[in-house]
Each structure stands twice: as structure tokens, then as C-alpha cells.
């Protein structure tokens, strides 16, 4: 044989041997790919045929429904209320698109919570107060017990308005406190005190003395220290007097007059004056006998 022919045969033999050597791996890879394709196709068919011809579902919070492969389905869901709906959809592959209309009744809850608001106040500001306008706070006014007494005022330097206020009158003579207004609206800036009614029913009757009117925020004490912009207790001093029934002149006794003394006191004074006179005369006679006055 020719050398060229021998070389050609050797090359063909090597080529065939390489093909035969790699053939099992190639065949195995082909079978694996074919198996994967078969499984994908089977999974797609299973997904498409997974839905029944008619299905229903119930859920709370999240609705779920089953769509038939034919494109017609009926679902019932329960959320905040009750809702019933019918939908028609078209499914392609593993994805579905549903369009339809639903009718139902839903109940909404109303939030009744209230949010408290506060006003930011510069702590360097003074506390608010009340300035008396009736009567004028620059002078002391005297009222007759048994009549109606009216007090009026204006608020000053007030940033945070209280919802209600209390008004009282205090007397240091009998250590008593009289309520003029309790939990009164802040928008009301005057009060009328019926001294006749209070004096008739009060545990401690009104006296002829000085009183202190106190206006302060309801729910607090008059001695509390108010913050910046808040209402501080406002005070005003006034006098009250009690009238007396007329006394006949013959029965009137002046407690501050010298003539208004008892018989015992009169006798004592006479004895004192007599003793003083005797002492002076005796001293004069005794002194004259010794020539003191000569």
C-alpha cells in the first residue's frame, strides 16, 4: 500500500476513535435535556388542568378564588362585611386575567379618638391673670350683707385658656370660704353673689369684716403656682358689713363712753377720789404744822 493511503487510514481511525470515546457522554446529555423538556411540558399541562370546572373559596381579610380553565368562575369572599361577585376571565399558560363586576355591602369603622393639642409657651413669659373691672380694683369697696354683689373681670397675659374656673370668697375672721361659682365656663367673666341666700344657709354666717375674692382655674388649688401663659389665681380685697336694727335712745349704751359704767365701777371711782382728797389734806396739815409752807 502507498504511504499516503496508510496515513489517511490512520487519521480516519483516530477520528472514529474520538467520536466513539465521546459518544456516551453526548447521548447521556441528550437524554437529560429531553427528560427536562418532558417534565416542563408535563408541569405546564398540570397547571393548566389544575382548576376545576366550578370552584368557590372563603377568606377573612384576603380573598382567594379559583378560576376554571374554561374561563368562567364564581367566587364568594368575606372581608369587612359580605361581598359576592361573579367574574369571567381568560387564562393563557400559567397566568390568568380576570375581569368582572362585584356587588356587596361593607361597614366602615369611625375613629372616635381625640388628639390632645398643646401650645408651646416661652418659659420666660409671665403667668396669666384676671384684672377686676367691677368694681375697680384700685379701691376697696364695701357691700351690705343681704344684697346681690356683682364682680366682673378681664383676663390678661393668658396663652393657655382653661376650660373652666372657680370663684370663691374667703374671710379670715371666721376662717370660712364661700363659693360664688363652681366649674364656670371660661368665656363667662362675671359672677353675681347672692349674699342674702348664702348668709341664711351658710354654716358660718357672714360677718362685718374684710373678704378676699379669688379667681382660679377649676380643678386646681388657689395656692398652686401657674406656669408661663397659664391662669394664676387672681385676688381682690373688699369689705362687707351687717346692718343692725335701730335701738331706742334710752336703751342705747355707748361702750366707749366714760358715763357708760356700772354702779360698782362708779363706787370704786368715788372711793379712789375720796382717798386721794384725804391724803392731800392730811399732807397739807402735817406740812403746815412743821412750817413747810411758811
Number of C-alpha atoms within 10 A of each C-alpha: 5 6 8 9 9 11 11 11 12 12 11 12 12 12 12 11 12 11 12 10 11 10 12 11 10 12 10 11 12 11 12 12 11 12 12 11 12 12 12 12 12 12 13 14 13 12 14 16 13 13 14 12 14 14 15 13 13 14 12 11 10 9 13 15 16 17 26 22 20 15 15 17 21 17 19 17 19 18 15 12 12 13 15 14 14 14 16 16 16 15 15 9 9 11 9 13 11 13 9 9 9 9 10 10 11 12 9 8 7 6 6 6 6 6 6 5 6 7 8 10 13 9 10 9 14 16 20 21 22 22 16 20 14 13 16 14 15 9 10 12 13 15 15 15 21 19 12 13 16 12 16 16 20 13 15 13 15 18 16 17 14 16 13 16 22 22 23 18 20 17 18 11 12 12 8 15 16 20 14 20 17 13 13 18 14 15 11 12 16 16 15 12 19 15 21 16 13 18 16 12 9 14 10 14 14 23 16 17 15 17 21 17 20 19 25 24 24 18 13 13 11 19 9 11 13 18 16 20 23 21 26 22 24 20 19 19 16 17 17 17 15 12 9 6 5 7 9 7 7 6 7 10 12 10 9 8 8 7 10 12 13 8 9 9 10 13 11 11 11 12 12 11 12 11 10 11 12 11 11 10 11 11 12 13 13 11 13 12 11 9 9 10 9 7
